[in-house]
Amino acid sequence: MTEQVNKEIATTCPYCGVGCGVLVQPSSDGESAIVRGDPDHPANYGRLCVKGSALGDTLSLQDRILHPSVNGQTTSWEDAMEEVARGFRDAIRQHGPDSVAFYVSGQILTEDYYVANKLMKGFIGSSNIDTNSRLCMASSVAGHKRAFGTDTVPGCYEDLEEADLIVMVGSNLAWCHPVLYQRIQSARDKRGTKLVIIDPRQTATTDGADLHLAITPGADVALFNALFHYLSESAARDERFIETHTNGYSDALSVAGEFTLPQTAKLTGLSERDLQTFFELFAATERTVTIYSQGVNQSSAGSDKVNSIINCHLVTGRIGKPGMGPFSVTGQPNAMGGREVGGLANQLACHMDFAPEDIIRVERFWKAPRIASGPGLKAVEMFDAVLSGQIKAIWIMATNPVVSLPNADKVKAALGACPLVVVSDVATTSDTVALADVVLPATTWGEKTGTVTNSERRISRQRSFLKPPGEARHDWWALCDLGKRLGYDGFDFNGPAAIFREYATLSAYENDGLRDFDIGAYANTSDPEYDTLKPFQWPAPAGDVPLHGEDNTGSDHRFFQDGHFYTKDHKALFVATAFTAPASLPSNDLPFILNTGRVRDHWHTMTRTGKSSTLSGHIAEPYLEIHPKDADQLGLTAASLSRISNTYGEAVLRVLITERMQRKSVFVPMHWSAANSSAARVDALIAPNTDPVSGQPESKHGTVAIKPLSPAWYGFLVSRRPLSDDTLNALDYWAVATSTEGYRYEIAGSEPADKVIDTIATDTAITFKTPDGQHAAAMFEADRLDLFITLSESGPVVADRAWLSSLLTTTITPEIRLGILAGRPPAGEGTGRLVCSCNGVGVNQIEDAISKGAQSVEGIGAATGAGTTCGSCKPELRALLRAAAAKAPPSTPASIAAE
């Protein structure tokens, strides 16, 4: 633990792949901290989104795993690790090395990843190690390797600020990578950069676009094939680059086909005018960057989507130079680090694969007794093998596949049937932890120390500032312990610095410029140098960069500027990408396309962000976003409930009706689990369709049926204590979110409303009931609210949820007591639905500012502070301005009604 608790510690944010530097000043008790952006970190230069700003709210030990357990019984680390070793040893002896597996995570540090990969592939002798990065970045890896010969992101963040045109494909950057989005917006203000967004939905990102191409879901390859053909016949074609530095041009162009504008419009759902505008703009703008993310990767044709984009940059020679190139934005903080060390089942280590010379090289370096000779099982295949009994023991680390993998109920069944499931995690509420035979208490952000790599290949230190609680231990330590118990040498690391040195040495071993990934400059980093390591980009071969200079960026921080690639002949390859439709297509029984993704203020399955009342205030429950005409045909009304289903599973979700959606398409966020909702594990409805090259699931394109859920009543509740499992199980629907010093619930049910009130509230409660079926009850302890519940038999509850939630920390005056049962604050007191999480500004305050003359986002910011920190709420501010100008009706009463 840090000796001086008041000293700021420089570390990195544990959320998305932007890799922001943060400065943390922990409290004396270690359960909170002041967090701000690091102005010296080159990923963010002091900028921070609301999730990063709220990190200090997520450090509590509530629901924390503090001790090892075996079969639900607390035990010692010695006994727990002996059980793990016994299970793995027995499986390997009886069934061979491929009967065991590791499933790891882009949330662990590179040093953890390195040890896991070395143990499995070099010593156990199996390649059955995969990672949840398979779910977000595998198609980018495959596309890069096919085109470039290796998994290389050519550019860097500077290119986003030096481009004249930025094309975003399948990326809601404003919500999912807010700091990059703000860097782009700042550059647009200075440079006038054009912004084209290709996305089926209207999102916070499309709000500020010069051109939004609302493409038919799954039609990206058709669009970029048509662009490729257009560019090949335009003045933008770089004949010299094609001839000198590429192969496969003619074949790729032939497969792409000659699309006329009418044909392309029909396939993509776009107007001929918009297509012409886009093609001409792309052709005319040399400094063009194409950013792509999950809308491209999470597809049964994800690898082809990536290569269709890369083809357009190769035909124009726009790669590796300032302000141009394809740019894959990673979803997790260390997805890139995992790719570097070989954390995917189809990699070996340090950007080496399973070519004979690579196997021999890594075997020699590791002194490996039983090195794997080929790729292992990718994530979906791995859990299929668990269910079939092929895999007898699996160790899951820092991820929650029972929520995040497709066909999630099948994953749940697989783990339930597996002889040995080991889970290293931090949260007792994880759906996957509930299925573990052995649970190991892991360290987490603030306690872990090591390195991570962001989307622009920048390696940064993540530093500890807290002592691990209870008996929590680092993942690399537990993996080394297993290696030693299995009798292997090579796992006597005394800390992450030693692991980092070995990893850096391997990157340079027999490299000589043959491989892109080389950080040999850091192979001899001492422990003190490791502690003070500054962020640096790879490649960083020996002698190339100063270890502790002012600029730790190497001289070649962009790849391919010289036209040298990592294929056998050093030429890039145009990859032929024939258009194929998504694997799941709508039918009479399943007429709606299901798209999944993130919301602004939450992360993965909310084991961290769910602890923050600030982050839970913006969107507090799972929802189904649907077009008004579709909602009308289905009999869905605003803020009502819906049941969506297919052959894989079902979910119950709040209805959000907006014109942002295309007809016959719906969107559902992926964060909610069994810990915080009754039935909202949306990946239980995603078919296990995968890309044939990358193995990445098609999480962006499922098919579902939808029908209304008609409960007898709807309800809202705030309480200092969580509701019991028995109470929740009796409800038709529930979703819980953290509130300051308590909890807030959205509920619905079929039991008589009076009975529910009596069950939840005690005899001391103040209650009332109206003739039209409105019920309410409140309980107080002295001048503090203890519990409030309101039920409505006439439709969704209308109440000021933000105000009611705030009352758990408010002294209750007689005037406030009168307003509580009505669910409304005294005049002028309620802030309304939260819009700006950074500064706690609600919709009422914003609408008041507009009514008093604020006519712009900047004007609202000056009056209220909204939008002046991370800027992620600016699209909602613009929507409120438009609504006020149009004198639109007030917002729907649902807690998820983000305008």
C-alpha positions, -999 to +999 in steps of 0.1 A: +000+000+000+011+035-006+028+050+024+014+085+018-023+083+013-026+119+003-001+116-025-015+113-060-007+081-078-004+080-116-021+050-130-045+041-159-083+038-161-096+002-160-125+007-185-123+011-223-093+007-247-086+045-249-062+039-220-065+072-202-040+081-175-055+090-142-042+106-110-056+090-078-056+104-043-070+076-021-088+082+012-074+071+044-098+041+047-092+030+011-129+029+002-130+061-018-106+083-038-104+116-057-097+108-093-088+132-121-073+129-156-035+129-159-026+160-179+007+144-189-006+111-202-006+112-241-038+092-244-060+118-228-040+148-217-062+153-186-095+145-202-117+119-185-152+105-191-178+102-164-169+065-157-133+074-151-142+104-130-164+082-108-138+056-101-134+068-066-170+058-059-164+022-069-138+011-043-161-001-015-157-037-003-195-044-006-200-078-023-162-083-024-148-118-024-123-118+004-113-155+010-108-186-011-136-212-010-141-248-022-176-260-028-190-230-010-169-234+021-143-209+031-108-224+031-071-215+029-052-206-002-031-237+004-061-260+003-078-241-025-048-242-048-042-278-040-077-285-051-071-266-083-038-285-089-054-318-082-082-312-106-059-300-134-033-328-128-059-355-128-075-343-160-042-340-178-031-374-167-064-391-176-075-372-207-045-352-219-036-315-219-065-305-241-089-316-213-081-283-194-086-247-203-081-211-192-107-184-201-091-150-193-099-114-198-090-080-213-094-068-177-063-085-164-028-070-167-003-080-193+019-097-167-011-119-157-018-127-193+018-136-200+020-161-172-013-177-181-003-181-217+032-194-209+017-220-184-009-233-208+009-233-241+044-239-230+041-262-201+007-278-199+010-282-237-024-270-248-036-239-266-069-240-248-065-204-235-088-178-249-101-145-237-132-123-236-113-102-262-125-129-286-159-112-281-147-078-292-115-077-311-108-111-328-121-100-362-098-070-362-069-093-354-079-116-383-083-087-407-049-072-398-031-105-401-047-113-435-038-078-449-006-070-431+008-104-421+005-095-384-019-080-360-008-043-363-029-012-357-010+011-381-018+046-367-021+065-335-044+089-318-026+119-334-040+108-367-076+115-354-065+151-349-046+154-382-073+139-405-096+159-428-122+131-429-130+106-402-153+077-411-167+058-381-182+024-387-202+006-361-190+027-333-209+049-308-177+066-299-194+094-280-206+069-254-182+040-257-149+059-261-158+094-249-123+108-246-114+099-281-146+115-293-138+147-275-103+148-290-120+145-324-145+172-317-117+195-305-098+188-337-130+194-358-134+228-342-098+237-351-094+219-384-129+215-398-126+178-401-156+161-418-173+133-399-192+104-415-210+079-393-220+045-406-244+030-381-280+015-384-290+035-353-291+072-345-268+076-315-251+102-295-223+100-321-244+105-352-258+136-335-228+156-346-220+140-379-218+158-413-233+126-428-250+097-411-254+066-432-281+046-415-270+013-432-291-019-432-278-040-404-250-063-416-245-047-450-211-031-443-192-053-468-215-044-496-209-007-489-172-009-487-169-032-517-188-005-537-165+022-523-135+000-532-147-003-568-155+035-570-120+043-557-104+019-581-118+040-610-112+074-594-082+097-593-077+086-557-063+052-568-026+051-560-012+030-589+024+032-577+015+020-541-007-008-555+020-021-579+050-017-555+035-026-521+005-049-525-008-082-539-042-094-547-057-062-561-074-077-592-088-107-574-102-086-546-117-061-571-133-089-591-149-104-560-161-070-548-181-067-580-191-037-600-219-021-580-240+006-595-255+032-571-290+017-574-276-018-566-256-005-536-286+015-524-308-016-525-283-037-505-274-011-480-307+007-475-290+040-483-301+067-507-281+071-539-275+107-531-259+099-497-238+071-513-226+095-540-217+121-514-198+096-493-179+081-522-169+115-535-159+128-501-137+097-494-121+098-528-113+136-526-099+135-490-064+122-488-062+125-450-089+100-441-091+078-410-116+050-408-124+041-372-143+009-366-154-010-335-180-036-324-205-030-351-178-043-375-162-069-353-192-086-337-204-102-369-204-135-387-186-116-415-165-094-391-131-103-407-144-095-441-158-062-429-124-053-415-107-063-448-132-045-469-123-013-450-086-020-453-089-026-490-102+010-494-071+024-477-047+001-497-062+011-530-056+048-522-022+042-504-037+060-474-020+040-446+008+047-422+009+084-428-002+113-407-040+116-406-048+085-425-054+048-422-078+022-408-081+024-370-094-004-348-106+009-315-104-017-288-132-023-263-113-033-231-084-017-212-059-045-220-074-063-251-042-052-269-019-064-242-036-098-244-031-099-281+006-091-277+014-119-253-007-145-271-038-146-250-060-157-279-062-195-287-049-190-322-017-172-312+015-184-296+033-155-280+046-120-288+029-119-323+043-153-331+018-180-343+022-217-349+046-217-378+073-244-371+101-219-367+080-199-342+071-230-321+108-239-320+118-203-311+094-200-282+101-235-270+138-227-268+132-194-251+108-207-225+127-240-221+092-254-225+088-291-218+056-296-237+048-267-261+015-265-279+018-272-316-013-256-330-043-234-322-067-242-294-104-238-289-119-203-293-143-190-268-176-203-281-160-236-291-143-238-256-176-237-237-192-262-262-163-285-253-170-279-216-206-289-221-197-320-241-173-332-215-141-328-236-129-301-211-128-314-176-113-284-158-115-247-166-101-217-149-121-184-156-104-152-147-118-117-144-148-122-167-184-133-165-192-156-195-226-166-181-237-131-190-214-121-219-211-151-242-237-158-268-263-185-260-255-177-224-279-202-209-259-229-226-227-216-211-245-217-177-254-253-183-219-262-194-203-248-162-229-266-141-219-299-157-181-294-156-162-315-130-140-285-120-147-248-125-122-224-110-131-187-109-108-158-099-129-127-094-137-099-070-175-098-069-198-123-051-226-111-073-211-125-106-233-150-123-202-171-131-189-171-095-222-187-085-212-218-106-177-222-094-163-252-075-133-231-064-135-194-059-102-174-056-103-138-043-084-117-069-071-082-067-086-055-088-079-020-100-062+000-073-046-031-059-031-046-090+002-034-105+015-040-140+011-028-175-017-024-201-017-015-238-043+008-253-058+011-288-028+030-302-002+004-290+007+025-260+019+006-230+013+022-196+017+013-160-013+005-139-001+011-103-015+000-070-025+025-043-045+002-021-036-029+000-054-060-012-083-067+011-088-099+030-068-127+014-071-113-022-040-121-043-027-112-077-037-134-107+000-138-119+008-151-084-020-177-084-010-189-119+026-192-109+015-212-078-004-236-100+026-240-123+049-249-095+023-273-080+022-291-113+060-294-112+071-269-138+101-247-136+100-211-150+074-197-126+095-183-099+088-147-107+091-124-077+069-097-090+054-081-121+086-063-131+104-097-135+075-109-157+077-077-178+114-082-183+109-117-196+080-106-218+101-077-233+130-101-239+109-126-257+095-098-280+130-091-292+143-127-292+156-136-327+135-108-340+158-085-360+129-066-375+111-098-386+081-091-362+063-059-356+060-064-319+094-056-303+099-038-269+134-050-265+144-015-253+127-025-220+142-060-216+166-049-189+142-026-170+151-026-133+125-028-106+129+010-098+127+018-135+096-003-138+080+015-110+085+048-127+079+036-163+064+063-185+038+054-212+054+044-245+043+031-279+056+000-295+077-008-315+105+000-291+135-021-302+167-021-282+184+013-284+155+030-300+139+050-272+150+065-239+137+046-208+129+077-189+132+106-213+106+133-219+092+114-249+089+077-248+076+074-283+098+056-307+109+070-340+086+046-359+054+051-340+033+047-372+036+014-391+037+009-429+047+044-439+075+029-460+052+003-476+069-025-457+045-051-443+050-084-424+040-108-451+066-131-467+072-108-496+066-077-474+036-066-495+001-060-481-026-082-494-059-071-508-084-096-494-114-107-515-145-100-494-177-113-510-208-100-493-227-125-472-258-118-452-258-122-414-262-157-402-295-151-384-322-135-406-357-124-396-386-147-401-423-147-395-417-162-360-387-139-352-393-107-372-371-083-353-333-078-356-317-075-321-286-053-317-268-053-284-243-028-270-232-004-242-248+026-225-229+057-216-223+053-179-219+015-174-193-011-181-195-048-189-216-065-162-215-036-137-195-053-110-177-020-107-199+007-122-230-007-105-215+004-072-217+041-081-250+060-076-236+086-100-232+061-128-265+044-121-284+076-122-284+081-160-299+048-171-311+027-142-327-003-158-324-025-189-345-014-219-357-023-253-353+006-278-379+004-306-393+025-334-428+041-327-445+023-356-432-011-345-443-003-309-477+007-321-482-025-341-471-046-311-493-028-286-463-014-267-466+019-250-439+042-236-424+030-204-444-002-204-428-037-203-420-061-231-409-097-233-385-106-260-377-142-269-363-167-293-352-203-292-322-195-270-338-175-242-359-145-232-357-112-214-381-087-198-373-051-206-386-015-202-399-001-235-381+030-249-399+043-280-377+065-303-373+073-339-336+066-335-342+030-345-349+016-379-381-003-385-379-040-374-347-034-355-344-031-317-315-023-294-309-038-259-279-029-236-257-058-225-248-048-189-276-063-169-272-097-151-290-118-126-275-097-099-294-065-109-324-076-129-350-103-131-345-113-167-322-091-188-291-112-197-295-102-233-267-125-246-289-154-236-308-145-268-278-142-291-272-172-314-237-188-312-230-177-348-194-169-353-171-155-380-155-185-397-120-168-397-119-150-363-144-171-342-160-138-330-197-141-322-223-121-341-235-102-310-248-073-332-274-093-351-298-117-334-335-123-342-363-121-317-401-120-312-416-093-290-448-090-271-462-068-244-459-079-207-491-067-189-486-067-152-514-058-127-493-029-115-460-010-120-439+002-091-409+023-079-392+019-046-362+034-027-348+017+004-318+018+026-317-021+025-319-044-005-352-064-010-350-101+000-347-128-026-382-141-017-397-107-023-379-103-057-389-138-068-425-130-063-424-102-088-429-104-126-402-078-131-375-060-111-343-040-117-321-026-090-296+003-091-274+018-065-286+050-049-267+071-024-269+051+009-294+027-005-311+012-035-337+021-061-360-005-077-382-006-107-408-034-101-440-049-116-462-078-106-494-097-106-500-101-069-526-077-055-510-043-049-522-041-013-505-074-005-472-061-020-474-029+001-480-050+032-451-073+024-425-046+018-437-019+042-442-025+080-471-015+102-454+017+110-455+029+074-475+059+063-497+048+034-524+060+011-545+047-018-565+066-044-596+054-062-577+051-096-553+025-082-524+046-070-507+032-038-479+046-018-462+039+015-433+056+033-413+046+064-391+069+084-365+067+111-366+100+130-361+126+103-347+102+077-365+083+050-360+046+054-382+033+026-407+046+000-428+025-024-454+036-049-475+013-071-497+022-100-525+000-114-532+024-142-498+023-160-461+031-155-453+051-124-450+088-127-426+100-101-395+121-097-371+092-093-340+113-089-355+134-061-370+104-043-337+086-044-319+116-030-341+116+001-322+087+016-295+113+025-318+142+032-333+155+064-370+151+060-390+183+068-428+183+071-431+199+037-410+172+021-431+145+039-462+158+021-446+155-013-431+120-008-463+100-010-472+120-042-438+112-056-431+148-064-409+174-047-419+208-035-419+233-063-385+241-077-366+214-057-364+184-080-337+181-106-355+155-126-339+127-146-301+128-146-286+140-178-251+152-169-236+126-146-203+144-141-219+175-126-252+159-113-274+181-136-310+169-142-335+175-170-355+200-150-325+222-144-316+221-181-352+228-192-353+257-168-320+271-182-335+269-217-366+286-206-345+314-192-326+320-225-300+293-229-301+287-266-270+265-271-251+236-255-226+262-244-253+283-229-267+254-209-232+246-197-227+282-185-260+281-166-258+246-152-224+231-157-239+203-179-216+192-207-186+211-194-166+181-181-164+149-203-190+162-228-208+128-232-241+144-224-239+171-252-261+151-276-288+149-250-285+186-244-289+193-281-320+170-281-335+190-252-329+222-271-346+208-302-375+196-281-379+230-265-378+247-299-405+223-312-425+226-280-423+188-277-443+169-251-426+161-218-404+131-214-419+096-209-419+087-172-396+057-176-363+059-158-345+049-190-360+077-211-328+092-224-338+118-249 
